[in-house]
Amino acid sequence: MSALIPQNIPLTADLPFGLDVTSDVMLKHVQEVLTAFVVSVKDKALSLEDILVSFFTNKGVKDLMVAVSTLAVFSHEIHTQFKEHLHLLTATKQLKYFYNLPLGRLFCCLEDFWEGTAEAEWLLNLKTRVCTTAALAGTKPHQFFKEKKIDDYKDFAEHVEKVDPHAIYPTNIYRQCDGCTVSTEDCGTIESVMSTTLTTTIKTRKKVLDLADDTLSSIYRPLGRVVAIIDDKVEGLFGEDLTKYFAHHNIKYQKVVARGNEVDKSLEKVCEMLHELKKNGVSRNEPVLIIGGGVIADIAGFACGLYHRSTPYVMLCTSIVSGIDAGPSPRTCCDGFGYKNLYGAYHSPILTITDRYFFTSLHEGWLRHGLAEIVKMAVTKDYKLFGLMQKAGPKLIRTKFGTVNMTDSPEDEEFDKLCDLLIGRALDSY
C-alpha cells in the first residue's frame, strides 16, 4: 500500500487525497476549502471564538484536517511528491499533528497554502487575531473542542488513538517512532525492531531579525515566549537586535547566555544548560532557540537531546562553520576526560537557519575556516562547489560572503546571488 494512502478512518470523513496526492493536488484542495469557509462566514457578525467554532465544524475543514493527520509525512515518497513545494511539506508535517498544535501555529502553517488566494487578506487578518490573542494562540484544538463542546472530531480521535496514537498524543511532533515484535509461543524469547524517524528543515535567510521577517515569530508567538541559549559573543554583537525583534512580536524573550569557546565543550557546561532549561520550565514540545556558532550548536544541542529525552530546538547559525556543518548536524556532543567529542547524542534541530547577515562579525580566520568546510563538501560530495568558489574568488573574504563593502551594482547583485548559491549547495551537499 502506498505510504500516501491515509489509514482507515471513520466513514464520517470524505478523504480528498488518494494514491496520486501531490503538493499541487493538496494546494488546490486546501485553497478551495479555505476559500469556501471564508465565503460562508465573512459577512456574518461573529466573534473570534465563533469564527473558530465555525472553522473547525465546517465539513470541508474537518475532512481536510482528518486527511492530513493520516498522511505518512515522514515517508520518502511524500517528500518526493512535495519536492516542487517544499514550504508546503514543512507545513504539512506539522499539520499532521493538528490535534495538539497550538492554534496560532496551526494558522501559521495554513498561511503557506492560502497565499495568493482571493481571500488571503481575510485569512491573514484571522491568523493575526488568533496569534495576538493570548488566550487562544497557545490553545490546542483538542482543548478548544472540549471547551466549546465540539464533538465533530470525537470518532476520529477515538479511532486514531488505536491505529496511530502518536497523531493524538505526540511526545514530540517532529519525530515518529515505529517498531515490530515477534515472539515464541511461550514468549520466552522476544525479538524487536524499533526505529525513530526525525524531520528537520534547513533554510537560508537574509536578515532573519528584520522586524518584518516571521521565520522565528511564527514559531514562538503562539507559545508566547522563547527560551534561548545564546553565545556570549553573539549576545554582545546582536543581543539588542534579538531583544527588539521578540519585543516587536510580543514574545517573551528568556535568554541563557553561555560561552562558546572550544574549552567550554565540557559536560559541566552541558549540565549548566540543563539546569537553565529546567529552571525556565521548558516543556518537551517547546522548541529551544540556540544562537551561535559550532561550539554552542554542539553543547546546547546535546543539552536539548538529554532534556526530556529529546527536546526540539531551532538552530540560528552565526558562523559559516555552524551554518553549513555543525548547525544542521544531528551529531551533538561535548568533550570528556581529555578526549574530543567523547559524549554525544544524535539529535538534529527541527529548523536550521543560516543567515549571512551574521557573517559581518567574523574575522578573516573564521571566514577561512568556513571556506575549508565548503572545500570538504566539494571533495566529498559536490565538485561543482569548486567552480563556484573559483568564480567568487578572493571577494568572498573581502566582502565576508557578500555582507560588507557591497553596492547596488549589477555585478554585486550577481555576486550576492552567487554567495547564496554557494551556501545553499554546501548545505545540500551536507
VODO-895435 format. One record per residue (C-alpha): residue in one letter; x, y, z. Coordinates in steps of 0.2 Angstrom, whole numbers, padded with zeros to 4 digits, always signed. Example, Ala and Ser with C-alpha at 12.3 -4.5 7.8 and 13.67 -1.06 7.14 Angstrom:
# residues 2
A+0062-0022+0039/S+0068-0005+0036/
# end
This chain:
# residues 430
M+0000+0000+0000/S+0006+0017-0004/A+0013+0027+0010/L+0002+0042+0004/I-0014+0032+0007/P-0022+0038+0023/Q-0026+0024+0035/N-0043+0018+0038/I-0053+0032+0047/P-0071+0034+0052/L-0083+0035+0037/T-0090+0052+0043/A-0075+0060+0034/D-0073+0061+0015/L-0054+0060+0011/P-0049+0072-0003/F-0032+0063-0005/G-0028+0046-0014/L-0014+0037-0022/D-0010+0052-0033/V-0008+0066-0019/T+0005+0079-0024/S+0009+0096-0017/D-0001+0103-0032/V-0017+0092-0028/M-0016+0097-0010/L-0013+0115-0013/K-0028+0116-0024/H-0039+0107-0012/V-0034+0117+0003/Q-0036+0133-0006/E-0054+0128-0011/V-0058+0123+0007/L-0052+0139+0015/T-0060+0150+0002/A-0077+0141+0004/F-0075+0143+0023/V-0072+0162+0022/V-0086+0165+0010/S-0098+0156+0022/V-0093+0167+0037/K-0086+0183+0031/D-0102+0193+0030/K-0108+0187+0047/A-0106+0197+0063/L-0096+0183+0073/S-0084+0184+0087/L-0066+0177+0085/E-0071+0162+0095/D-0087+0159+0085/I-0077+0160+0069/L-0065+0147+0075/V-0080+0136+0080/S-0087+0138+0063/F-0070+0134+0056/F-0067+0118+0065/T-0086+0112+0062/N-0085+0116+0043/K-0086+0099+0034/G-0073+0103+0022/V-0061+0109+0035/K-0064+0094+0046/D-0061+0082+0031/L-0046+0091+0027/M-0038+0090+0044/V-0043+0072+0046/A-0035+0068+0029/V-0019+0077+0033/S-0017+0069+0050/T-0016+0052+0042/L-0003+0056+0029/A+0013+0047+0030/V+0023+0064+0031/F+0039+0055+0036/S+0040+0044+0021/H+0052+0046+0007/E+0038+0045-0005/I+0028+0060+0001/H+0044+0070+0001/T+0047+0067-0017/Q+0029+0071-0021/F+0031+0088-0012/K+0048+0092-0020/E+0041+0107-0030/H+0033+0115-0015/L+0045+0111+0000/H+0037+0125+0010/L+0021+0116+0009/L+0029+0100+0015/T+0036+0109+0031/A+0018+0115+0035/T+0010+0098+0031/K+0022+0089+0043/Q+0016+0100+0057/L-0002+0100+0052/K-0002+0081+0053/Y-0002+0084+0072/F-0016+0097+0071/Y-0025+0090+0086/N-0010+0095+0098/L-0004+0110+0088/P-0007+0127+0096/L-0020+0137+0086/G-0008+0151+0082/R+0005+0139+0075/L-0009+0130+0065/F-0015+0145+0056/C+0004+0150+0053/C+0005+0133+0044/L-0011+0136+0034/E-0004+0153+0028/D+0008+0144+0017/F-0007+0137+0007/W-0019+0152+0006/E-0006+0164+0000/G-0011+0171-0017/T-0030+0166-0015/A-0044+0179-0016/E-0047+0178+0002/A-0029+0179+0008/E-0031+0196+0016/W-0046+0190+0027/L-0037+0174+0032/L-0021+0184+0036/N-0032+0195+0047/L-0039+0180+0056/K-0022+0172+0059/T-0016+0189+0066/R-0031+0190+0078/V-0028+0172+0084/C-0009+0174+0086/T-0011+0190+0096/T-0025+0184+0107/A-0015+0176+0121/A-0030+0165+0127/L-0031+0157+0110/A-0014+0157+0102/G-0007+0143+0113/T-0023+0134+0115/K-0023+0117+0106/P-0038+0111+0096/H-0042+0097+0107/Q-0043+0109+0122/F-0054+0121+0111/F-0065+0107+0106/K-0068+0102+0124/E-0071+0120+0130/K-0084+0123+0115/K-0091+0106+0116/I-0087+0102+0098/D-0090+0083+0096/D-0086+0083+0077/Y-0069+0075+0080/K-0073+0063+0093/D-0075+0047+0082/F-0059+0052+0073/A-0049+0054+0089/E-0055+0038+0096/H-0050+0029+0080/V-0033+0037+0078/E-0029+0033+0096/K-0030+0015+0092/V-0021+0015+0075/D-0009+0030+0076/P-0009+0036+0094/H+0006+0047+0091/A-0005+0058+0080/I-0016+0062+0095/Y-0004+0061+0109/P+0013+0066+0102/T+0028+0067+0114/N+0036+0077+0100/I+0028+0081+0084/Y+0045+0082+0075/R+0049+0063+0076/Q+0040+0047+0074/C+0043+0030+0082/D+0039+0013+0075/G+0043-0005+0078/C+0038-0023+0077/T+0040-0038+0089/V+0039-0057+0086/S+0040-0069+0100/T+0040-0088+0103/E+0024-0096+0108/D+0028-0096+0126/C+0035-0078+0125/G+0052-0085+0132/T+0061-0076+0118/I+0055-0059+0110/E+0064-0051+0095/S+0060-0032+0092/V+0065-0020+0079/M+0062-0001+0084/S+0065+0015+0074/T+0064+0033+0076/T+0062+0045+0061/L+0066+0063+0063/T+0061+0078+0052/T+0071+0093+0050/T+0071+0109+0039/I+0086+0120+0034/K+0083+0137+0027/T+0094+0151+0021/R+0088+0168+0025/K+0093+0186+0024/K+0092+0197+0040/V+0080+0185+0049/L+0080+0198+0063/D+0072+0211+0052/L+0056+0215+0061/A+0045+0211+0046/D+0053+0193+0045/D+0041+0180+0053/T+0053+0165+0052/L+0055+0165+0071/S+0040+0174+0076/S+0028+0161+0068/I+0036+0148+0079/Y+0037+0157+0095/R+0022+0169+0095/P+0009+0155+0098/L+0020+0149+0113/G+0020+0167+0120/R+0039+0165+0124/V+0056+0159+0118/V+0069+0151+0129/A+0086+0154+0120/I+0103+0149+0123/I+0115+0162+0115/D+0134+0163+0113/D+0141+0177+0124/K+0150+0185+0109/V+0134+0184+0099/E+0125+0192+0113/G+0137+0207+0113/L+0135+0209+0094/F+0117+0206+0091/G+0109+0205+0108/E+0100+0221+0105/D+0093+0216+0089/L+0086+0200+0096/T+0078+0209+0111/K+0070+0221+0099/Y+0064+0208+0087/F+0055+0197+0100/A+0048+0213+0109/H+0041+0219+0092/H+0032+0202+0091/N+0026+0202+0109/I+0036+0187+0113/K+0044+0185+0130/Y+0062+0183+0127/Q+0071+0172+0141/K+0089+0171+0136/V+0103+0160+0144/V+0120+0167+0139/A+0134+0155+0138/R+0152+0155+0132/G+0155+0146+0116/N+0174+0143+0115/E+0182+0126+0112/V+0187+0125+0131/D+0169+0126+0135/K+0164+0110+0126/S+0163+0101+0143/L+0150+0090+0152/E+0149+0103+0166/K+0143+0117+0153/V+0130+0105+0147/C+0124+0102+0164/E+0123+0121+0167/M+0112+0122+0152/L+0101+0108+0158/H+0099+0117+0174/E+0094+0133+0165/L+0081+0123+0154/K+0073+0116+0170/K+0073+0132+0179/N+0064+0140+0164/G+0051+0126+0164/V+0054+0121+0146/S+0042+0108+0140/R+0045+0093+0129/N+0036+0100+0115/E+0043+0118+0116/P+0057+0122+0104/V+0073+0130+0112/L+0081+0143+0102/I+0100+0141+0100/I+0110+0155+0093/G+0129+0154+0090/G+0142+0145+0081/G+0149+0127+0081/V+0153+0125+0099/I+0136+0132+0105/A+0127+0121+0092/D+0136+0105+0099/I+0134+0108+0118/A+0117+0116+0118/G+0110+0104+0105/F+0117+0090+0117/A+0108+0098+0132/C+0092+0098+0122/G+0095+0080+0117/L+0096+0075+0135/Y+0082+0086+0142/H+0066+0077+0142/R+0075+0063+0131/S+0073+0074+0116/T+0068+0092+0117/P+0066+0101+0100/Y+0077+0116+0096/V+0079+0129+0082/M+0097+0132+0077/L+0101+0150+0072/C+0118+0149+0065/T+0130+0164+0067/S+0146+0157+0058/I+0149+0149+0042/V+0155+0133+0051/S+0139+0132+0061/G+0129+0137+0046/I+0134+0123+0034/D+0141+0110+0046/A+0138+0110+0065/G+0121+0119+0065/P+0111+0107+0054/S+0121+0091+0060/P+0112+0078+0070/R+0128+0075+0080/T+0128+0084+0096/C+0142+0082+0108/C+0155+0088+0121/D+0172+0083+0126/G+0177+0072+0141/F+0192+0065+0150/G+0204+0074+0138/Y+0195+0066+0123/K+0186+0076+0109/N+0168+0073+0107/L+0168+0059+0119/Y+0150+0061+0125/G+0136+0064+0112/A+0119+0061+0105/Y+0111+0061+0088/H+0098+0075+0090/S+0095+0086+0075/P+0087+0103+0076/I+0069+0105+0069/L+0075+0120+0060/T+0092+0127+0055/I+0093+0145+0049/T+0108+0151+0040/D+0109+0170+0038/R+0124+0178+0030/Y+0120+0194+0039/F+0128+0187+0055/F+0144+0184+0045/T+0148+0203+0046/S+0155+0200+0063/L+0168+0186+0058/H+0186+0190+0056/E+0196+0183+0042/G+0202+0167+0051/W+0184+0162+0054/L+0179+0165+0036/R+0194+0154+0030/H+0188+0141+0042/G+0171+0141+0034/L+0179+0140+0017/A+0188+0125+0022/E+0172+0117+0027/I+0165+0121+0009/V+0180+0113+0002/K+0177+0097+0012/M+0159+0097+0004/A+0166+0099-0013/V+0179+0085-0011/T+0167+0073-0004/K+0150+0077-0012/D+0149+0091-0025/Y+0163+0095-0036/K+0154+0110-0043/L+0157+0119-0027/F+0175+0121-0033/G+0169+0131-0048/L+0158+0142-0038/M+0172+0146-0026/Q+0184+0149-0040/K+0171+0161-0048/A+0169+0171-0032/G+0187+0172-0029/P+0195+0182-0015/K+0180+0193-0015/L+0172+0180-0003/I+0184+0185+0010/R+0185+0204+0006/T+0166+0206+0007/K+0163+0192+0021/F+0152+0182+0009/G+0143+0197+0002/T+0139+0206+0018/V+0150+0221+0018/N+0158+0233+0005/M+0144+0229-0007/T+0135+0241-0019/D+0119+0241-0029/S+0128+0237-0045/P+0123+0223-0056/E+0140+0215-0053/D+0137+0215-0034/E+0119+0209-0036/E+0125+0194-0046/F+0139+0191-0033/D+0126+0191-0019/K+0116+0178-0028/L+0132+0168-0030/C+0135+0168-0012/D+0118+0162-0008/L+0120+0148-0021/L+0137+0143-0013/I+0130+0142+0004/G+0114+0133-0002/R+0124+0120-0012/A+0136+0117+0003/L+0121+0114+0014/D+0113+0102+0001/S+0129+0093+0000/Y+0130+0091+0019/
# end
